[in-house]
């Protein structure tokens, strides 16, 4: 095991992005030699919003080993954990040294209790509820600060003002499920959800099991362009009809971002599996994951019954969201039982919807809205309006101002947004 001086220097000199800072759970007191340096770079980031350069850190703390700058951060963290564990164990044993001669039985009991406490602290599968510190108070203060900044929203902004007005968007670890009949617009909803997150600066992974990346990109261009005050026609982009090429080139340059990752296949696989999605999430560390067409995602055991595979899929996605601290949004189709396209499908009208609803934190049903027409004497004669009705069938954390809302759905030019105070008169 490398020396603590070298490993602590490696951590401090390589702590240069938010993901590393978020995943590094140790505090100043866990450092043997360079705790003050660690505390300084945290305060530097809090004050200026950027990480100090290795040169600036070494100038401030010349005792750091500059050669450790080349060490892999993940390796250094694992070594650091070992150092902290060693010191903690030594302290636990040393506390009982004097008692061993006086009362060895009590010393053994004390040592066993201390070792059990240490095992709990260093077990990555559990977390101590109360460690006697004020960390959760600090977490609350951080949430309050985030709400006071920008648009006052915690988490990932959603496509729905009804949710955003609560002050809480998509939160880490949540599974969000959206379902509708075919042709209603599930893919457009997924695209809009991803574009909304990216527009707010959140690294997003959009996975499509149904459409190739080129088709998804065209939809993203239309929706993102609208958010950036450009206007393009999806039909024109798809068919190759005339467009303003200079304006399109300008938009593409302005929208140049590494915050959005699009996936339509996994190399070496016939389809997309739950395991491969988990690999992508671990590899690219997105802040938000959107999966369009989750019913086509495969599980590891194809020999099981369909309901067992669906249960494994939905709960596997929920576990992935929780384990990676990432909100995951999925879309799926309603079955033929949901024959009325102007009524939101129920959970029992979604393939294996029971498992989906139970695993999801938020469940969203969507249906078409019919145009007002005196000539339409039957449901089959009704024409689809450029609106969609959205019904929030499950919202695990708290209450929403309303459980149904309406969206403008002029998707050809990317005009997708909730319509304030609109009431279509439906009773569902």
Secondary structure by P-SEA (a helix, b strand, c coil): cccaaaaaaaaaaacccaaaaaacccccccccccaaaaaaaaaaaaaccccccaaaaaaaccccccccccccaaaaaaaaaaaaaaaaaaaaaaaacccccccaaaaaaaaaaaaaaaaaaacccccccccccaaaaaaaaaaaaaaaccccccccccccaaaaaacccccccbbbbbbbcccccaaaaaaaaaaaaaaaccbbbbbbccccaaaaaaaaaaaaaaaacbbbbaaaaaaccccaaaaaaaaaaaaccccbbbbccccccccccaaaaaaaaaaccccbbbbccccccccccccccaaaaaaaaaaaaaaaaaaacbbbbbbbbbcccccccccccccccccaaaaaaaaccbbbbbbbbbccccccccccccccccbbbbbccccccccccccccccccccccccccccccccccccc
